[in-house]
Amino acid sequence: MRVVYKLGQKPEVTVASPVLRGREDGQHIPHVYTGQRLCLYFPRAREWEPNKLIADTIIPWAVLWLYHYENWHATGEWVGGGLHPYTKKEPG
């Protein structure tokens, strides 16, 4: 994983390797923003703020996201909960 944090901004987390990919059945990766940045929390709920430690929040959330991503690849169902930050209308 790669975590980029600039003071006063939100941490950006991406998976450096291996490259994330959608499912072979055409499903797009759930819970990602543009650039395959992981969606780890709901910003308006203030689940993460600059006074919180990245090591205690962002890193464990990213590990959990990876678990749900692998499960989604195996089953086709995202069971990690949350709101999906779709940037464009999904088919169907």
N, CA, C and O atoms as a CHARMM CRD file, in Angstrom:
* protein
*
  368
    1    1 MET  N      0.83800  -1.17200   0.00000 PROA 1      0.00000
    2    1 MET  CA     0.00000   0.00000   0.00000 PROA 1      0.00000
    3    1 MET  C      0.88400   1.23600   0.00000 PROA 1      0.00000
    4    1 MET  O      2.03700   1.22000   0.43100 PROA 1      0.00000
    5    2 ARG  N      0.28300   2.31000  -0.50600 PROA 2      0.00000
    6    2 ARG  CA     0.97200   3.59600  -0.47800 PROA 2      0.00000
    7    2 ARG  C      0.02400   4.59200   0.18800 PROA 2      0.00000
    8    2 ARG  O     -1.12100   4.75200  -0.23300 PROA 2      0.00000
    9    3 VAL  N      0.51100   5.24900   1.21900 PROA 3      0.00000
   10    3 VAL  CA    -0.26800   6.26300   1.91800 PROA 3      0.00000
   11    3 VAL  C      0.42800   7.59800   1.71300 PROA 3      0.00000
   12    3 VAL  O      1.60200   7.75800   2.04700 PROA 3      0.00000
   13    4 VAL  N     -0.31200   8.55800   1.15900 PROA 4      0.00000
   14    4 VAL  CA     0.21700   9.90100   0.96400 PROA 4      0.00000
   15    4 VAL  C     -0.61000  10.83800   1.83400 PROA 4      0.00000
   16    4 VAL  O     -1.83600  10.88400   1.73600 PROA 4      0.00000
   17    5 TYR  N      0.07800  11.57500   2.67700 PROA 5      0.00000
   18    5 TYR  CA    -0.61600  12.50700   3.56000 PROA 5      0.00000
   19    5 TYR  C      0.09700  13.84600   3.54700 PROA 5      0.00000
   20    5 TYR  O      1.29900  13.93600   3.79700 PROA 5      0.00000
   21    6 LYS  N     -0.66700  14.87700   3.25100 PROA 6      0.00000
   22    6 LYS  CA    -0.16300  16.24500   3.31300 PROA 6      0.00000
   23    6 LYS  C     -0.92900  16.94200   4.42100 PROA 6      0.00000
   24    6 LYS  O     -2.15500  16.86200   4.48300 PROA 6      0.00000
   25    7 LEU  N     -0.21500  17.61600   5.28200 PROA 7      0.00000
   26    7 LEU  CA    -0.80900  18.28400   6.42900 PROA 7      0.00000
   27    7 LEU  C     -2.02300  19.11800   6.01400 PROA 7      0.00000
   28    7 LEU  O     -1.95000  19.93100   5.09300 PROA 7      0.00000
   29    8 GLY  N     -3.12100  18.90400   6.70300 PROA 8      0.00000
   30    8 GLY  CA    -4.34400  19.64000   6.43300 PROA 8      0.00000
   31    8 GLY  C     -5.22300  19.01000   5.36000 PROA 8      0.00000
   32    8 GLY  O     -6.30900  19.51600   5.07700 PROA 8      0.00000
   33    9 GLN  N     -4.76700  17.91300   4.76000 PROA 9      0.00000
   34    9 GLN  CA    -5.55800  17.22700   3.74700 PROA 9      0.00000
   35    9 GLN  C     -5.89800  15.82000   4.20500 PROA 9      0.00000
   36    9 GLN  O     -5.42400  15.36700   5.24700 PROA 9      0.00000
   37   10 LYS  N     -6.71700  15.13300   3.42900 PROA 10     0.00000
   38   10 LYS  CA    -7.08500  13.76200   3.75900 PROA 10     0.00000
   39   10 LYS  C     -6.01300  12.80400   3.24500 PROA 10     0.00000
   40   10 LYS  O     -5.44900  13.03300   2.17500 PROA 10     0.00000
   41   11 PRO  N     -5.72600  11.74300   3.98200 PROA 11     0.00000
   42   11 PRO  CA    -4.78000  10.74800   3.48200 PROA 11     0.00000
   43   11 PRO  C     -5.32900  10.08900   2.21500 PROA 11     0.00000
   44   11 PRO  O     -6.53000   9.84400   2.09800 PROA 11     0.00000
   45   12 GLU  N     -4.44300   9.81200   1.28600 PROA 12     0.00000
   46   12 GLU  CA    -4.81400   9.09200   0.07500 PROA 12     0.00000
   47   12 GLU  C     -4.10400   7.75300   0.09800 PROA 12     0.00000
   48   12 GLU  O     -2.88400   7.68500   0.24300 PROA 12     0.00000
   49   13 VAL  N     -4.88300   6.68300  -0.04700 PROA 13     0.00000
   50   13 VAL  CA    -4.33300   5.33600   0.02400 PROA 13     0.00000
   51   13 VAL  C     -4.57700   4.63000  -1.30200 PROA 13     0.00000
   52   13 VAL  O     -5.70100   4.59600  -1.80300 PROA 13     0.00000
   53   14 THR  N     -3.51800   4.07100  -1.86100 PROA 14     0.00000
   54   14 THR  CA    -3.61400   3.24900  -3.05700 PROA 14     0.00000
   55   14 THR  C     -2.86800   1.94600  -2.80900 PROA 14     0.00000
   56   14 THR  O     -2.04300   1.84600  -1.90100 PROA 14     0.00000
   57   15 VAL  N     -3.17000   0.96300  -3.62400 PROA 15     0.00000
   58   15 VAL  CA    -2.44600  -0.30500  -3.55500 PROA 15     0.00000
   59   15 VAL  C     -1.35000  -0.23400  -4.60300 PROA 15     0.00000
   60   15 VAL  O     -1.63300  -0.11500  -5.79600 PROA 15     0.00000
   61   16 ALA  N     -0.09800  -0.30500  -4.16100 PROA 16     0.00000
   62   16 ALA  CA     1.04100  -0.18100  -5.06600 PROA 16     0.00000
   63   16 ALA  C      1.23000  -1.42100  -5.91600 PROA 16     0.00000
   64   16 ALA  O      1.56900  -1.32600  -7.09500 PROA 16     0.00000
   65   17 SER  N      1.01300  -2.57600  -5.32500 PROA 17     0.00000
   66   17 SER  CA     1.20700  -3.83200  -6.04400 PROA 17     0.00000
   67   17 SER  C      0.54300  -4.95100  -5.26000 PROA 17     0.00000
   68   17 SER  O      0.68600  -5.00400  -4.03800 PROA 17     0.00000
   69   18 PRO  N     -0.16300  -5.83000  -5.91100 PROA 18     0.00000
   70   18 PRO  CA    -0.44600  -5.87900  -7.33500 PROA 18     0.00000
   71   18 PRO  C     -1.50300  -4.85100  -7.71300 PROA 18     0.00000
   72   18 PRO  O     -2.19500  -4.31600  -6.84700 PROA 18     0.00000
   73   19 VAL  N     -1.62500  -4.57900  -8.99800 PROA 19     0.00000
   74   19 VAL  CA    -2.60400  -3.62400  -9.49300 PROA 19     0.00000
   75   19 VAL  C     -4.00900  -4.14400  -9.21100 PROA 19     0.00000
   76   19 VAL  O     -4.30600  -5.31000  -9.46900 PROA 19     0.00000
   77   20 LEU  N     -4.87800  -3.27600  -8.67800 PROA 20     0.00000
   78   20 LEU  CA    -6.26500  -3.66200  -8.44200 PROA 20     0.00000
   79   20 LEU  C     -6.95700  -3.86200  -9.78300 PROA 20     0.00000
   80   20 LEU  O     -6.64900  -3.17700 -10.75800 PROA 20     0.00000
   81   21 ARG  N     -7.88900  -4.79900  -9.82400 PROA 21     0.00000
   82   21 ARG  CA    -8.61000  -5.05800 -11.06100 PROA 21     0.00000
   83   21 ARG  C    -10.05000  -5.42300 -10.73900 PROA 21     0.00000
   84   21 ARG  O    -10.35900  -5.93400  -9.66200 PROA 21     0.00000
   85   22 GLY  N    -10.92000  -5.14700 -11.70200 PROA 22     0.00000
   86   22 GLY  CA   -12.31500  -5.53300 -11.56800 PROA 22     0.00000
   87   22 GLY  C    -12.45500  -7.03900 -11.72800 PROA 22     0.00000
   88   22 GLY  O    -11.48800  -7.75000 -12.00200 PROA 22     0.00000
   89   23 ARG  N    -13.67400  -7.49700 -11.55200 PROA 23     0.00000
   90   23 ARG  CA   -13.93300  -8.92700 -11.70500 PROA 23     0.00000
   91   23 ARG  C    -14.04700  -9.29100 -13.18300 PROA 23     0.00000
   92   23 ARG  O    -14.34900  -8.44300 -14.02300 PROA 23     0.00000
   93   24 GLU  N    -13.80300 -10.55200 -13.48400 PROA 24     0.00000
   94   24 GLU  CA   -13.89900 -11.02200 -14.86100 PROA 24     0.00000
   95   24 GLU  C    -15.31500 -10.91300 -15.41300 PROA 24     0.00000
   96   24 GLU  O    -15.50000 -10.88800 -16.62900 PROA 24     0.00000
   97   25 ASP  N    -16.32500 -10.84800 -14.53000 PROA 25     0.00000
   98   25 ASP  CA   -17.70600 -10.70900 -14.99200 PROA 25     0.00000
   99   25 ASP  C    -18.06400  -9.25600 -15.30100 PROA 25     0.00000
  100   25 ASP  O    -19.22400  -8.95000 -15.57800 PROA 25     0.00000
  101   26 GLY  N    -17.07600  -8.35900 -15.25700 PROA 26     0.00000
  102   26 GLY  CA   -17.29100  -6.96800 -15.63200 PROA 26     0.00000
  103   26 GLY  C    -17.58800  -6.02800 -14.48300 PROA 26     0.00000
  104   26 GLY  O    -17.70200  -4.82200 -14.70100 PROA 26     0.00000
  105   27 GLN  N    -17.71800  -6.53800 -13.26100 PROA 27     0.00000
  106   27 GLN  CA   -17.98000  -5.65900 -12.11500 PROA 27     0.00000
  107   27 GLN  C    -16.77700  -4.75200 -11.86800 PROA 27     0.00000
  108   27 GLN  O    -15.62600  -5.18900 -11.86800 PROA 27     0.00000
  109   28 HSD  N    -17.08600  -3.47400 -11.65700 PROA 28     0.00000
  110   28 HSD  CA   -16.03300  -2.51200 -11.31200 PROA 28     0.00000
  111   28 HSD  C    -15.68100  -2.66200  -9.84000 PROA 28     0.00000
  112   28 HSD  O    -16.48400  -3.15000  -9.04400 PROA 28     0.00000
  113   29 ILE  N    -14.48400  -2.24100  -9.48900 PROA 29     0.00000
  114   29 ILE  CA   -14.03400  -2.32900  -8.09900 PROA 29     0.00000
  115   29 ILE  C    -14.89800  -1.41700  -7.23700 PROA 29     0.00000
  116   29 ILE  O    -14.99500  -0.22200  -7.51400 PROA 29     0.00000
  117   30 PRO  N    -15.52800  -1.95900  -6.19400 PROA 30     0.00000
  118   30 PRO  CA   -16.31200  -1.11000  -5.30600 PROA 30     0.00000
  119   30 PRO  C    -15.42000  -0.33800  -4.32900 PROA 30     0.00000
  120   30 PRO  O    -14.28500  -0.73400  -4.06400 PROA 30     0.00000
  121   31 HSD  N    -15.93100   0.72600  -3.81900 PROA 31     0.00000
  122   31 HSD  CA   -15.27600   1.52600  -2.77300 PROA 31     0.00000
  123   31 HSD  C    -13.90800   2.04600  -3.18100 PROA 31     0.00000
  124   31 HSD  O    -12.93800   1.94700  -2.43000 PROA 31     0.00000
  125   32 VAL  N    -13.84800   2.60600  -4.39500 PROA 32     0.00000
  126   32 VAL  CA   -12.63600   3.31200  -4.83300 PROA 32     0.00000
  127   32 VAL  C    -13.03700   4.64100  -5.44800 PROA 32     0.00000
  128   32 VAL  O    -14.11600   4.78400  -6.02500 PROA 32     0.00000
  129   33 TYR  N    -12.14500   5.60400  -5.31100 PROA 33     0.00000
  130   33 TYR  CA   -12.29400   6.89200  -5.95800 PROA 33     0.00000
  131   33 TYR  C    -11.45700   6.88700  -7.23300 PROA 33     0.00000
  132   33 TYR  O    -10.73500   5.92700  -7.50200 PROA 33     0.00000
  133   34 THR  N    -11.55100   7.94400  -8.00300 PROA 34     0.00000
  134   34 THR  CA   -10.74100   8.09300  -9.20600 PROA 34     0.00000
  135   34 THR  C     -9.27100   7.85300  -8.87000 PROA 34     0.00000
  136   34 THR  O     -8.78500   8.29800  -7.83100 PROA 34     0.00000
  137   35 GLY  N     -8.57800   7.15900  -9.74400 PROA 35     0.00000
  138   35 GLY  CA    -7.17300   6.85500  -9.50900 PROA 35     0.00000
  139   35 GLY  C     -6.97100   5.66300  -8.60300 PROA 35     0.00000
  140   35 GLY  O     -5.87400   5.44000  -8.09100 PROA 35     0.00000
  141   36 GLN  N     -8.03100   4.89500  -8.40200 PROA 36     0.00000
  142   36 GLN  CA    -8.01200   3.71600  -7.53300 PROA 36     0.00000
  143   36 GLN  C     -7.55700   4.03100  -6.10800 PROA 36     0.00000
  144   36 GLN  O     -6.88300   3.23400  -5.45500 PROA 36     0.00000
  145   37 ARG  N     -7.95000   5.22700  -5.64700 PROA 37     0.00000
  146   37 ARG  CA    -7.73000   5.56800  -4.24600 PROA 37     0.00000
  147   37 ARG  C     -8.81100   4.87200  -3.43700 PROA 37     0.00000
  148   37 ARG  O     -9.99000   4.93000  -3.78600 PROA 37     0.00000
  149   38 LEU  N     -8.41100   4.21900  -2.36200 PROA 38     0.00000
  150   38 LEU  CA    -9.35400   3.44500  -1.56600 PROA 38     0.00000
  151   38 LEU  C    -10.31900   4.34800  -0.80500 PROA 38     0.00000
  152   38 LEU  O     -9.93100   5.37500  -0.24800 PROA 38     0.00000
  153   39 CYS  N    -11.57100   3.94300  -0.79700 PROA 39     0.00000
  154   39 CYS  CA   -12.58900   4.62100   0.00600 PROA 39     0.00000
  155   39 CYS  C    -12.64200   3.89200   1.34300 PROA 39     0.00000
  156   39 CYS  O    -13.16300   2.78000   1.43200 PROA 39     0.00000
  157   40 LEU  N    -12.10800   4.51600   2.36500 PROA 40     0.00000
  158   40 LEU  CA   -11.95300   3.86100   3.66000 PROA 40     0.00000
  159   40 LEU  C    -12.92600   4.34900   4.72000 PROA 40     0.00000
  160   40 LEU  O    -13.13000   3.67200   5.72800 PROA 40     0.00000
  161   41 TYR  N    -13.52300   5.50300   4.51400 PROA 41     0.00000
  162   41 TYR  CA   -14.42800   6.07000   5.51100 PROA 41     0.00000
  163   41 TYR  C    -15.32900   7.08700   4.82300 PROA 41     0.00000
  164   41 TYR  O    -15.06500   7.50400   3.69500 PROA 41     0.00000
  165   42 PHE  N    -16.38900   7.47800   5.50900 PROA 42     0.00000
  166   42 PHE  CA   -17.34600   8.45000   4.99100 PROA 42     0.00000
  167   42 PHE  C    -16.96000   9.82900   5.51600 PROA 42     0.00000
  168   42 PHE  O    -17.19200  10.12300   6.68800 PROA 42     0.00000
  169   43 PRO  N    -16.37500  10.68100   4.67000 PROA 43     0.00000
  170   43 PRO  CA   -15.84900  11.96200   5.15100 PROA 43     0.00000
  171   43 PRO  C    -16.85300  12.82400   5.91100 PROA 43     0.00000
  172   43 PRO  O    -16.49100  13.45100   6.90700 PROA 43     0.00000
  173   44 ARG  N    -18.11100  12.86800   5.45700 PROA 44     0.00000
  174   44 ARG  CA   -19.09000  13.72100   6.13400 PROA 44     0.00000
  175   44 ARG  C    -19.42600  13.23300   7.53400 PROA 44     0.00000
  176   44 ARG  O    -19.93600  13.99900   8.35100 PROA 44     0.00000
  177   45 ALA  N    -19.14500  11.96500   7.82000 PROA 45     0.00000
  178   45 ALA  CA   -19.38800  11.43400   9.16800 PROA 45     0.00000
  179   45 ALA  C    -18.22500  11.75200  10.10700 PROA 45     0.00000
  180   45 ALA  O    -18.27900  11.45400  11.30000 PROA 45     0.00000
  181   46 ARG  N    -17.17700  12.35800   9.55400 PROA 46     0.00000
  182   46 ARG  CA   -15.99700  12.75700  10.34000 PROA 46     0.00000
  183   46 ARG  C    -15.36200  11.56700  11.06600 PROA 46     0.00000
  184   46 ARG  O    -14.92100  11.68000  12.20900 PROA 46     0.00000
  185   47 GLU  N    -15.32900  10.43300  10.37700 PROA 47     0.00000
  186   47 GLU  CA   -14.71600   9.23600  10.96700 PROA 47     0.00000
  187   47 GLU  C    -13.19900   9.38700  11.06400 PROA 47     0.00000
  188   47 GLU  O    -12.55700   8.78500  11.92500 PROA 47     0.00000
  189   48 TRP  N    -12.64100  10.19300  10.17300 PROA 48     0.00000
  190   48 TRP  CA   -11.21700  10.50200  10.27700 PROA 48     0.00000
  191   48 TRP  C    -11.06700  12.01700  10.22400 PROA 48     0.00000
  192   48 TRP  O    -11.69500  12.69600   9.41300 PROA 48     0.00000
  193   49 GLU  N    -10.21700  12.52600  11.11000 PROA 49     0.00000
  194   49 GLU  CA    -9.86500  13.94500  11.15100 PROA 49     0.00000
  195   49 GLU  C     -8.36900  14.04500  11.41800 PROA 49     0.00000
  196   49 GLU  O     -7.76900  13.09500  11.92100 PROA 49     0.00000
  197   50 PRO  N     -7.76400  15.17400  11.09100 PROA 50     0.00000
  198   50 PRO  CA    -6.31300  15.30700  11.24400 PROA 50     0.00000
  199   50 PRO  C     -5.77000  15.04400  12.65000 PROA 50     0.00000
  200   50 PRO  O     -4.57900  14.77100  12.80300 PROA 50     0.00000
  201   51 ASN  N     -6.61500  15.12000  13.67200 PROA 51     0.00000
  202   51 ASN  CA    -6.11300  14.85400  15.02600 PROA 51     0.00000
  203   51 ASN  C     -6.04800  13.36200  15.33100 PROA 51     0.00000
  204   51 ASN  O     -5.58300  12.97100  16.40100 PROA 51     0.00000
  205   52 LYS  N     -6.50700  12.52700  14.40700 PROA 52     0.00000
  206   52 LYS  CA    -6.45800  11.07000  14.60400 PROA 52     0.00000
  207   52 LYS  C     -5.20400  10.50900  13.94400 PROA 52     0.00000
  208   52 LYS  O     -4.77600  10.98300  12.89200 PROA 52     0.00000
  209   53 LEU  N     -4.62900   9.50200  14.57200 PROA 53     0.00000
  210   53 LEU  CA    -3.40300   8.90100  14.05300 PROA 53     0.00000
  211   53 LEU  C     -3.70000   8.00500  12.85900 PROA 53     0.00000
  212   53 LEU  O     -4.60800   7.17400  12.90200 PROA 53     0.00000
  213   54 ILE  N     -2.93200   8.18100  11.80100 PROA 54     0.00000
  214   54 ILE  CA    -3.07900   7.35300  10.60500 PROA 54     0.00000
  215   54 ILE  C     -2.81100   5.88900  10.94300 PROA 54     0.00000
  216   54 ILE  O     -3.47300   4.99800  10.41200 PROA 54     0.00000
  217   55 ALA  N     -1.85700   5.64300  11.81300 PROA 55     0.00000
  218   55 ALA  CA    -1.51800   4.26400  12.19100 PROA 55     0.00000
  219   55 ALA  C     -2.66100   3.56400  12.92500 PROA 55     0.00000
  220   55 ALA  O     -2.76500   2.33800  12.88100 PROA 55     0.00000
  221   56 ASP  N     -3.51100   4.32700  13.59400 PROA 56     0.00000
  222   56 ASP  CA    -4.62100   3.74300  14.35000 PROA 56     0.00000
  223   56 ASP  C     -5.93000   3.70600  13.56600 PROA 56     0.00000
  224   56 ASP  O     -6.88700   3.06000  13.99100 PROA 56     0.00000
  225   57 THR  N     -5.97900   4.38800  12.43600 PROA 57     0.00000
  226   57 THR  CA    -7.23000   4.47800  11.67600 PROA 57     0.00000
  227   57 THR  C     -7.03400   4.04100  10.23100 PROA 57     0.00000
  228   57 THR  O     -7.51800   2.98100   9.83500 PROA 57     0.00000
  229   58 ILE  N     -6.35000   4.82200   9.46400 PROA 58     0.00000
  230   58 ILE  CA    -6.21600   4.60400   8.02500 PROA 58     0.00000
  231   58 ILE  C     -5.56600   3.25800   7.70100 PROA 58     0.00000
  232   58 ILE  O     -6.05100   2.53500   6.83100 PROA 58     0.00000
  233   59 ILE  N     -4.49500   2.92100   8.37700 PROA 59     0.00000
  234   59 ILE  CA    -3.80200   1.65700   8.07100 PROA 59     0.00000
  235   59 ILE  C     -4.68300   0.44500   8.38000 PROA 59     0.00000
  236   59 ILE  O     -4.82700  -0.41400   7.51100 PROA 59     0.00000
  237   60 PRO  N     -5.28100   0.33000   9.57400 PROA 60     0.00000
  238   60 PRO  CA    -6.17300  -0.81300   9.81000 PROA 60     0.00000
  239   60 PRO  C     -7.37500  -0.82900   8.86500 PROA 60     0.00000
  240   60 PRO  O     -7.80800  -1.89800   8.43600 PROA 60     0.00000
  241   61 TRP  N     -7.91200   0.33700   8.54100 PROA 61     0.00000
  242   61 TRP  CA    -9.04900   0.38800   7.61400 PROA 61     0.00000
  243   61 TRP  C     -8.63100  -0.09800   6.22900 PROA 61     0.00000
  244   61 TRP  O     -9.40600  -0.77000   5.54900 PROA 61     0.00000
  245   62 ALA  N     -7.41700   0.23400   5.80800 PROA 62     0.00000
  246   62 ALA  CA    -6.92600  -0.21200   4.50000 PROA 62     0.00000
  247   62 ALA  C     -6.73400  -1.72700   4.47800 PROA 62     0.00000
  248   62 ALA  O     -7.05000  -2.37600   3.48100 PROA 62     0.00000
  249   63 VAL  N     -6.22800  -2.28300   5.55000 PROA 63     0.00000
  250   63 VAL  CA    -6.07000  -3.73800   5.63600 PROA 63     0.00000
  251   63 VAL  C     -7.43600  -4.41300   5.55700 PROA 63     0.00000
  252   63 VAL  O     -7.58900  -5.41900   4.86500 PROA 63     0.00000
  253   64 LEU  N     -8.40700  -3.88000   6.24600 PROA 64     0.00000
  254   64 LEU  CA    -9.76400  -4.41700   6.20100 PROA 64     0.00000
  255   64 LEU  C    -10.35100  -4.26800   4.79500 PROA 64     0.00000
  256   64 LEU  O    -11.02900  -5.17400   4.31000 PROA 64     0.00000
  257   65 TRP  N    -10.09900  -3.14600   4.14600 PROA 65     0.00000
  258   65 TRP  CA   -10.55900  -2.94300   2.77500 PROA 65     0.00000
  259   65 TRP  C     -9.99100  -4.04300   1.86400 PROA 65     0.00000
  260   65 TRP  O    -10.71200  -4.60800   1.04200 PROA 65     0.00000
  261   66 LEU  N     -8.70000  -4.33700   2.01800 PROA 66     0.00000
  262   66 LEU  CA    -8.07200  -5.38500   1.19700 PROA 66     0.00000
  263   66 LEU  C     -8.72500  -6.75000   1.43100 PROA 66     0.00000
  264   66 LEU  O     -8.90700  -7.52100   0.48900 PROA 66     0.00000
  265   67 TYR  N     -9.07200  -7.04300   2.66600 PROA 67     0.00000
  266   67 TYR  CA    -9.77700  -8.29000   2.97300 PROA 67     0.00000
  267   67 TYR  C    -11.10100  -8.34800   2.20800 PROA 67     0.00000
  268   67 TYR  O    -11.42100  -9.35800   1.58100 PROA 67     0.00000
  269   68 HSD  N    -11.86200  -7.26200   2.26800 PROA 68     0.00000
  270   68 HSD  CA   -13.15900  -7.23900   1.58700 PROA 68     0.00000
  271   68 HSD  C    -13.00300  -7.26500   0.06500 PROA 68     0.00000
  272   68 HSD  O    -13.83100  -7.84400  -0.63800 PROA 68     0.00000
  273   69 TYR  N    -11.95500  -6.64500  -0.43200 PROA 69     0.00000
  274   69 TYR  CA   -11.66900  -6.67800  -1.87200 PROA 69     0.00000
  275   69 TYR  C    -11.41500  -8.12000  -2.32400 PROA 69     0.00000
  276   69 TYR  O    -11.97400  -8.55400  -3.33100 PROA 69     0.00000
  277   70 GLU  N    -10.60100  -8.84900  -1.61100 PROA 70     0.00000
  278   70 GLU  CA   -10.30600 -10.24100  -1.97100 PROA 70     0.00000
  279   70 GLU  C    -11.56900 -11.10000  -1.87500 PROA 70     0.00000
  280   70 GLU  O    -11.80900 -11.95500  -2.72800 PROA 70     0.00000
  281   71 ASN  N    -12.36800 -10.87300  -0.84500 PROA 71     0.00000
  282   71 ASN  CA   -13.62400 -11.60500  -0.69500 PROA 71     0.00000
  283   71 ASN  C    -14.56600 -11.28300  -1.85600 PROA 71     0.00000
  284   71 ASN  O    -15.21800 -12.17700  -2.39500 PROA 71     0.00000
  285   72 TRP  N    -14.63500 -10.01700  -2.23800 PROA 72     0.00000
  286   72 TRP  CA   -15.46400  -9.59300  -3.36100 PROA 72     0.00000
  287   72 TRP  C    -15.02100 -10.27500  -4.64100 PROA 72     0.00000
  288   72 TRP  O    -15.85500 -10.70100  -5.43900 PROA 72     0.00000
  289   73 HSD  N    -13.70500 -10.38400  -4.84600 PROA 73     0.00000
  290   73 HSD  CA   -13.20100 -11.06500  -6.04500 PROA 73     0.00000
  291   73 HSD  C    -13.65200 -12.52400  -6.07100 PROA 73     0.00000
  292   73 HSD  O    -13.96700 -13.06100  -7.13200 PROA 73     0.00000
  293   74 ALA  N    -13.68100 -13.15000  -4.92500 PROA 74     0.00000
  294   74 ALA  CA   -14.05600 -14.56600  -4.85300 PROA 74     0.00000
  295   74 ALA  C    -15.55600 -14.78100  -4.99700 PROA 74     0.00000
  296   74 ALA  O    -15.98200 -15.78500  -5.56800 PROA 74     0.00000
  297   75 THR  N    -16.36700 -13.84900  -4.48500 PROA 75     0.00000
  298   75 THR  CA   -17.80900 -14.09300  -4.40500 PROA 75     0.00000
  299   75 THR  C    -18.65800 -13.17100  -5.28000 PROA 75     0.00000
  300   75 THR  O    -19.79100 -13.51700  -5.61500 PROA 75     0.00000
  301   76 GLY  N    -18.13200 -12.01100  -5.65400 PROA 76     0.00000
  302   76 GLY  CA   -18.91500 -11.03700  -6.40300 PROA 76     0.00000
  303   76 GLY  C    -19.77100 -10.15400  -5.51800 PROA 76     0.00000
  304   76 GLY  O    -20.53200  -9.32800  -6.02400 PROA 76     0.00000
  305   77 GLU  N    -19.66300 -10.31300  -4.19900 PROA 77     0.00000
  306   77 GLU  CA   -20.45700  -9.51700  -3.27100 PROA 77     0.00000
  307   77 GLU  C    -19.54100  -8.76800  -2.31400 PROA 77     0.00000
  308   77 GLU  O    -18.65400  -9.35400  -1.69300 PROA 77     0.00000
  309   78 TRP  N    -19.77200  -7.45000  -2.20600 PROA 78     0.00000
  310   78 TRP  CA   -19.00500  -6.63400  -1.25000 PROA 78     0.00000
  311   78 TRP  C    -19.74500  -6.68000   0.07900 PROA 78     0.00000
  312   78 TRP  O    -20.86700  -6.18500   0.18300 PROA 78     0.00000
  313   79 VAL  N    -19.12900  -7.26700   1.08700 PROA 79     0.00000
  314   79 VAL  CA   -19.79200  -7.39600   2.39000 PROA 79     0.00000
  315   79 VAL  C    -19.17900  -6.46000   3.43700 PROA 79     0.00000
  316   79 VAL  O    -19.43200  -6.60400   4.63300 PROA 79     0.00000
  317   80 GLY  N    -18.38700  -5.51800   2.98300 PROA 80     0.00000
  318   80 GLY  CA   -17.72800  -4.58900   3.89300 PROA 80     0.00000
  319   80 GLY  C    -18.59100  -3.41500   4.32200 PROA 80     0.00000
  320   80 GLY  O    -18.15300  -2.59300   5.12700 PROA 80     0.00000
  321   81 GLY  N    -19.81100  -3.32000   3.79900 PROA 81     0.00000
  322   81 GLY  CA   -20.67900  -2.21700   4.17600 PROA 81     0.00000
  323   81 GLY  C    -20.21900  -0.91200   3.58200 PROA 81     0.00000
  324   81 GLY  O    -19.38900  -0.88300   2.67300 PROA 81     0.00000
  325   82 GLY  N    -20.76700   0.17100   4.10400 PROA 82     0.00000
  326   82 GLY  CA   -20.38600   1.50100   3.65800 PROA 82     0.00000
  327   82 GLY  C    -21.16100   1.97000   2.45100 PROA 82     0.00000
  328   82 GLY  O    -22.00800   1.25600   1.91500 PROA 82     0.00000
  329   83 LEU  N    -20.85200   3.19400   2.03000 PROA 83     0.00000
  330   83 LEU  CA   -21.45900   3.80000   0.85300 PROA 83     0.00000
  331   83 LEU  C    -20.44300   3.77400  -0.27400 PROA 83     0.00000
  332   83 LEU  O    -19.27700   4.10900  -0.06800 PROA 83     0.00000
  333   84 HSD  N    -20.86900   3.38400  -1.44200 PROA 84     0.00000
  334   84 HSD  CA   -19.95800   3.32000  -2.58800 PROA 84     0.00000
  335   84 HSD  C    -19.82600   4.69800  -3.22400 PROA 84     0.00000
  336   84 HSD  O    -20.83900   5.30700  -3.56700 PROA 84     0.00000
  337   85 PRO  N    -18.60800   5.20700  -3.39200 PROA 85     0.00000
  338   85 PRO  CA   -18.40600   6.54500  -3.96500 PROA 85     0.00000
  339   85 PRO  C    -18.33800   6.49800  -5.48900 PROA 85     0.00000
  340   85 PRO  O    -17.31100   6.85900  -6.06300 PROA 85     0.00000
  341   86 TYR  N    -19.39300   6.06700  -6.15000 PROA 86     0.00000
  342   86 TYR  CA   -19.34400   5.98300  -7.60900 PROA 86     0.00000
  343   86 TYR  C    -19.15500   7.36400  -8.19700 PROA 86     0.00000
  344   86 TYR  O    -19.80800   8.32500  -7.78800 PROA 86     0.00000
  345   87 THR  N    -18.25500   7.45400  -9.16400 PROA 87     0.00000
  346   87 THR  CA   -18.01600   8.72500  -9.81600 PROA 87     0.00000
  347   87 THR  C    -18.84100   8.83900 -11.09200 PROA 87     0.00000
  348   87 THR  O    -18.96300   9.93300 -11.64200 PROA 87     0.00000
  349   88 LYS  N    -19.40300   7.74900 -11.57000 PROA 88     0.00000
  350   88 LYS  CA   -20.28600   7.76900 -12.71700 PROA 88     0.00000
  351   88 LYS  C    -21.36100   6.72000 -12.50600 PROA 88     0.00000
  352   88 LYS  O    -21.19700   5.81000 -11.69300 PROA 88     0.00000
  353   89 LYS  N    -22.43600   6.84100 -13.22100 PROA 89     0.00000
  354   89 LYS  CA   -23.55300   5.92700 -13.05700 PROA 89     0.00000
  355   89 LYS  C    -23.12600   4.51700 -13.46300 PROA 89     0.00000
  356   89 LYS  O    -22.59800   4.30400 -14.55500 PROA 89     0.00000
  357   90 GLU  N    -23.36100   3.56900 -12.57300 PROA 90     0.00000
  358   90 GLU  CA   -23.03200   2.17300 -12.84400 PROA 90     0.00000
  359   90 GLU  C    -24.12300   1.55400 -13.71500 PROA 90     0.00000
  360   90 GLU  O    -25.29600   1.89900 -13.57500 PROA 90     0.00000
  361   91 PRO  N    -23.74300   0.63800 -14.61600 PROA 91     0.00000
  362   91 PRO  CA   -24.74800  -0.02200 -15.42900 PROA 91     0.00000
  363   91 PRO  C    -25.68200  -0.89500 -14.58200 PROA 91     0.00000
  364   91 PRO  O    -25.28900  -1.43100 -13.54500 PROA 91     0.00000
  365   92 GLY  N    -26.93500  -1.02200 -15.05400 PROA 92     0.00000
  366   92 GLY  CA   -27.88000  -1.91800 -14.40900 PROA 92     0.00000
  367   92 GLY  C    -28.58100  -1.30900 -13.30000 PROA 92     0.00000
  368   92 GLY  O    -29.41200  -1.95700 -12.66300 PROA 92     0.00000
